[in-house]
Amino acid sequence: MKNLSLFLLFIVLAACGQKKVPIKGDTEYQREQNAKFKDVTQSPLTEKDRKHFTGLDFFKVDSAYIVTAHFKRTPEETPFKMKTTTDRLPEYVKYGELSFTLKDQDLKLDIYQNLDMIKDEGYEDYLFLPFLDETNGEESYGGGRYIDTRIPEGDTLIINFNEAYNPYCAYNKKYSCPIVPRQNYLRVRIEAGVKAFKKD
């Protein structure tokens, strides 16, 4: 009887183990994103989309899209209300300018600081880098993508476009997302980071 009980327990454990699907992703960042999107407490997906979710679609990781940018602080900037996809107007300030070369082109992006977010513990040095590029509306989300980063110690900042992510409103209309400022349009194809979300 004891052997039968052990055998049945083994069968149950084996069946449970087979149902567990490993988290998709080629990098730790991708696996973290996919795990978050599957987690009902964190996912921006609608309940219907989350039930069918198997993983975000990413461009192939490419080290050419990890660039070292010259960071220029712009301390005299006036705070402003950033437009969003709703009536919400969060207060930001342009924190600096990033200059870098990608695909033999000299490019520049403005980087911002959310004046409410920096009051939260752990986000005191948080910076927000929204951008548009030539893949928007095709392979990537039409409204542009974001990168999270931190205030650098010196005059350089690493931009890893492989970690570019979509605004939450790309997945669910209930969210309010900052609209990428026009000056942060890159006239190149950024074939890195997350692609547009395709619903099943």
Order of alpha helices (4+ residues) and beta strands (2+ residues): alpha-alpha-alpha-beta-beta-beta-beta-beta-beta-beta
